Amino acid sequence: MSDAPVVVEHLVKRYGEVVAVDHISVEVRQGELFGFIGPDGAGKTTLFRILTTLLLPDSGSARVLGRDVVSDIWALRRQIGYMPGRFSLYPDLSVRENLDFFASVFGTTIAREYEQIAPIYSQLEPFNDRRAAALSGGMKQKLALCCALVHRPNILFLDEPTTGVDAVSRREFWELLARMRTSGLTIVVSTPYMDEANRCDRIALMQDGRILATDAPAAVAASFDRTLLAVRSPDRYRTLLALRGYPHTHRVYPFGESLHLADDRVGIDATRAAEEAAAFLREKGIADGRVEPTSPTIEDVFISRMGAVDAPAATAA
């Protein structure tokens, strides 16, 4: 049996006719920062609730730290740190009161665990007497993280920890996770933000309860198997409509301030593909369109594989 801290095999969870987790199999390695990446409704929260013993699966199995999430529920809960997606601390209690409460639940104290939480708690201490409800979004996330760490868990589950916070707080939060990871703590995080995938050691792309790909972020991006072009035009909508009629369009979609065009010809030279697409646009009266080769991102891979969600999930070691 695998000694990986998280081992999921053919896991299924349904809500009526909706399959929230659809035969997922995945392993998380010791000491890595592993990310489940996908939009709302992908099944991330349901999966996390199963892994943290809050929800029973319909079939399949999941083991965390070598313990079954169904039969070893009480032994496992003391070893897990869990931060749910929504702020779930007591809004009428102060920062200190919330942290004291969660420490006492696990039979410890802030003083005893100060070294464990100091990198985060040091930023909260000046606001010890402030009610949790009065904290900013970023400070609420840091308080929730402190409460999840105060009992020295052996693994940490963070469900969309940066949703709803500003860009600076998002960056600071991920920097905290990177520092925590150096201590050897296994961290499992979910996020809908594709740009955060690059901060993980490995990722699993999720959609409709299934895993589309599992690998290191750079390897996932490199798995894009089409020539990819970036198309920029002042009239982006007109350009999008025109490219939908281009004979060599495999897929075209908005991407930031440009459009991304995946050419349907396998092995086509990128420069040639760009020149031909630009010539097509000129024929359609779009003379100011610029077309150039571009490197695929994790988001491009996700969009590409969404169309294959009914096929067996693709994985890589």
C-alpha positions in Angstrom: 0.0 0.0 0.0 1.3 3.5 -0.8 2.7 5.5 2.0 1.7 8.8 0.4 -0.1 11.1 2.8 -3.2 11.2 0.5 -4.3 8.3 -1.6 -7.7 8.5 -3.4 -8.9 5.6 -5.5 -12.0 5.7 -7.7 -13.8 8.1 -5.4 -17.5 8.9 -6.1 -19.9 11.3 -4.5 -23.4 12.2 -5.8 -26.0 14.7 -4.8 -29.1 13.2 -6.3 -28.5 13.0 -10.1 -25.5 15.3 -9.9 -22.1 13.6 -9.7 -19.9 16.0 -7.8 -16.9 13.7 -7.6 -16.7 11.2 -10.5 -14.3 8.3 -10.0 -11.3 10.4 -9.0 -8.0 8.7 -8.3 -5.0 10.7 -7.2 -2.0 10.7 -4.8 -0.4 13.6 -2.9 3.3 13.1 -2.0 4.9 13.8 1.3 6.0 17.4 1.8 4.6 18.8 -1.4 2.3 21.7 -2.0 -0.4 20.1 -4.2 -3.1 22.1 -5.9 -6.5 21.1 -7.2 -7.3 23.7 -9.9 -10.7 24.3 -11.3 -13.8 26.6 -11.5 -16.7 26.7 -9.2 -18.7 23.4 -9.4 -15.6 21.4 -10.4 -16.0 19.2 -7.3 -13.1 20.6 -5.3 -15.0 21.4 -2.1 -16.8 18.1 -2.1 -13.5 16.3 -2.4 -11.9 18.3 0.4 -14.9 17.6 2.7 -14.5 13.9 2.1 -10.7 14.0 2.7 -11.2 15.9 6.0 -13.9 13.4 7.2 -16.8 15.8 6.9 -18.6 14.0 4.2 -19.0 10.3 3.3 -18.2 9.1 -0.2 -20.7 6.9 -2.1 -18.0 4.6 -3.4 -14.3 4.3 -3.8 -11.8 4.9 -1.0 -9.6 7.7 0.4 -6.8 7.4 2.9 -5.1 10.4 4.6 -1.9 9.8 6.6 -2.5 6.1 6.1 -5.9 6.2 7.7 -9.3 5.6 6.1 -11.4 8.7 6.0 -14.5 6.7 6.9 -13.4 4.1 9.5 -10.6 6.1 11.1 -12.5 9.4 11.4 -11.8 10.3 15.0 -8.1 9.4 15.0 -7.6 11.3 11.7 -9.3 14.5 12.7 -6.6 15.3 15.3 -3.9 15.1 12.6 -5.6 17.3 10.0 -5.6 21.0 9.7 -8.6 22.3 7.6 -9.5 25.8 6.3 -12.8 25.8 4.5 -13.6 28.1 1.7 -15.9 30.4 3.6 -14.8 32.2 6.7 -16.1 29.9 9.4 -14.7 31.4 12.6 -16.7 33.1 15.3 -17.3 36.7 14.0 -18.3 38.1 17.5 -15.1 36.7 19.1 -11.8 38.6 19.0 -8.7 37.4 17.2 -7.3 36.1 20.5 -10.5 34.5 21.6 -10.9 32.6 18.3 -7.4 31.3 18.5 -7.7 30.4 22.2 -10.8 28.4 21.5 -9.4 26.3 18.7 -6.2 25.6 20.7 -8.3 24.4 23.6 -10.4 22.1 21.4 -7.2 20.2 20.7 -5.9 20.4 24.3 -3.2 22.9 23.7 -2.5 26.7 24.1 -1.3 29.6 22.1 1.8 29.9 24.3 2.7 26.2 23.7 2.3 26.4 19.9 3.5 30.0 19.4 6.6 28.9 17.5 4.4 27.0 15.1 2.0 29.9 14.3 4.5 32.8 14.8 5.1 33.6 11.1 1.4 34.3 10.7 0.3 35.2 14.2 2.9 37.9 14.5 0.9 39.9 11.9 -2.3 39.4 13.9 -1.1 40.1 17.4 -1.5 43.9 17.1 -5.2 43.2 16.5 -5.7 40.6 19.2 -8.7 42.5 20.7 -10.4 43.2 17.3 -13.6 41.2 16.5 -13.0 38.7 13.7 -16.0 40.2 11.8 -14.1 43.6 11.7 -11.0 42.2 10.0 -10.1 42.7 6.4 -10.5 39.7 4.0 -6.7 39.0 4.0 -6.5 39.2 7.8 -9.5 36.9 8.2 -7.7 34.3 6.0 -4.6 34.6 8.1 -6.6 34.1 11.3 -8.3 31.0 9.8 -4.9 29.6 8.8 -3.6 30.2 12.4 -6.6 28.3 13.8 -5.9 25.4 11.4 -2.3 25.2 12.4 -2.5 25.7 16.2 -2.6 22.0 17.0 0.4 21.1 14.8 -1.4 19.1 12.1 0.5 16.6 9.9 -1.3 17.7 6.8 -3.1 20.9 5.9 -6.1 21.2 3.6 -7.0 24.7 2.3 -10.1 25.0 0.3 -10.0 28.1 -2.0 -8.1 30.1 0.7 -7.6 33.3 -1.5 -11.0 33.6 -3.0 -12.4 37.1 -2.4 -9.2 38.7 -1.2 -7.2 41.4 -3.0 -4.2 40.6 -5.1 -1.6 41.7 -2.5 -3.2 39.5 0.2 -3.3 36.6 -2.3 0.5 37.0 -2.9 1.3 37.3 0.8 -0.8 34.2 1.6 1.0 32.1 -1.0 4.4 33.3 0.3 3.3 32.1 3.7 2.4 28.7 2.3 5.8 28.5 0.6 7.6 29.2 3.9 5.5 26.6 5.7 6.2 24.0 3.1 10.0 24.2 3.8 9.3 22.6 7.2 8.1 19.5 5.5 4.4 20.0 6.0 2.2 18.5 3.3 -0.2 21.2 2.0 -3.2 20.5 -0.2 -4.9 23.5 -1.6 -7.7 24.2 -4.0 -8.2 27.3 -6.1 -10.2 28.6 -9.1 -7.3 30.9 -10.1 -5.2 29.4 -12.9 -2.3 31.8 -12.1 -1.9 30.3 -8.7 -1.2 26.8 -10.1 2.4 27.8 -10.8 3.0 28.1 -7.1 2.3 24.4 -6.5 4.7 21.5 -6.8 2.1 19.5 -8.7 -1.5 20.2 -9.7 -4.7 18.3 -10.7 -6.9 20.1 -13.2 -10.6 19.5 -12.2 -13.8 19.9 -14.2 -17.3 18.4 -13.6 -16.0 16.2 -10.8 -13.2 14.6 -12.9 -9.5 15.1 -13.1 -8.3 16.2 -16.5 -4.6 16.1 -15.9 -2.1 15.7 -13.0 1.5 16.8 -13.1 3.9 19.6 -12.3 2.6 22.9 -13.6 5.3 23.3 -16.3 4.7 19.8 -17.5 0.9 20.4 -17.7 1.5 23.5 -19.8 4.0 21.7 -22.0 1.4 19.0 -22.7 -0.6 21.4 -25.0 -0.4 19.6 -28.3 -1.3 22.4 -30.8 0.4 25.3 -32.4 -0.9 28.3 -30.4 -1.2 31.8 -31.7 -2.0 35.1 -30.0 -4.3 37.4 -32.0 -4.6 41.1 -31.1 -7.1 43.4 -32.8 -8.9 46.7 -31.9 -12.1 44.9 -32.9 -11.7 41.8 -30.9 -15.3 40.5 -31.2 -15.3 40.9 -35.0 -12.0 39.1 -35.1 -13.3 36.3 -32.9 -16.2 35.7 -35.3 -13.9 35.7 -38.3 -11.5 33.2 -36.8 -14.4 30.9 -36.0 -14.7 30.5 -39.8 -10.9 30.1 -40.4 -10.4 26.6 -42.0 -7.5 25.7 -39.6 -9.2 26.8 -36.4 -9.2 24.0 -33.8 -10.3 26.3 -31.1 -10.4 30.1 -30.6 -11.2 31.9 -27.4 -10.7 35.2 -25.5 -7.5 35.2 -23.4 -6.8 38.4 -21.5 -6.5 41.3 -24.0 -6.0 39.0 -26.9 -7.5 35.9 -28.6 -5.8 32.5 -28.5 -6.1 30.5 -31.7 -5.1 26.8 -31.6 -4.3 25.6 -35.1 -5.8 22.2 -36.1 -2.7 21.1 -38.1 -0.4 18.9 -36.2 3.3 19.9 -36.5 2.6 23.1 -38.4 5.4 25.6 -38.1 4.3 28.4 -35.8 5.6 31.3 -37.9 3.9 29.9 -41.0 0.7 29.4 -39.1 0.8 33.0 -37.8 1.4 34.4 -41.3 -1.5 32.3 -42.8 -3.9 33.4 -40.0 -3.0 37.0 -40.5 -3.5 36.7 -44.3 -7.0 35.2 -43.6 -7.9 38.1 -41.4 -6.8 40.6 -44.1 -9.0 38.8 -46.6 -11.9 39.4 -44.1 -11.2 43.1 -43.9 -9.3 43.0 -40.6 -6.0 44.6 -41.7 -4.9 45.8 -38.2 -4.9 42.3 -36.6 -1.6 41.1 -35.3 -0.9 37.4 -35.1 2.1 35.8 -33.4 3.1 32.5 -31.9 2.7 32.3 -28.1 3.5 29.7 -25.4 0.6 27.8 -23.9 -0.3 28.2 -20.3 -2.1 26.0 -17.8 -5.3 27.8 -18.7 -4.9 26.9 -22.4 -4.5 23.2 -21.4 -7.6 23.4 -19.2 -9.7 24.9 -22.0 -8.4 22.3 -24.4 -9.1 19.4 -22.2 -12.5 20.6 -21.1 -13.8 19.3 -24.5 -12.5 15.8 -23.6 -14.1 15.7 -20.1 -16.2 12.7 -21.2 -13.1 10.8 -22.1 -11.0 8.9 -19.4 -9.1 11.4 -17.3 -5.5 12.0 -18.5 -2.8 11.7 -15.8 0.9 11.8 -15.6 3.3 10.7 -12.9 
